[in-house]
Amino acid sequence: MFFGIPLSTKSKEGNFFCNFKFIESVDSTALLIQARMFDTKRLNKKIGMMKIADFENLKIEFRTLLNL
């Protein structure tokens, strides 16, 4: 199991979402409010990796949401 945040290709605004580019031509939105545990079977198909700057921004937004 691992803790993860699901992604969407639909652009959303607000404190519960974090927008970034995951794949070059596709805008992605991390659904922070839906963070949960996932089964490792979901890791069988790797689509790509986030840029480090986007990941750092995602961590800041998630911590802000949780008030940490």
Secondary structure, 3 states (H helix, E strand, C coil): CEEECCEECCCCCCCCEEEEEEECCEEEEEEHHHCEEECHHHHHCCCCCCCHHHHHHHHHHHHHHHCC
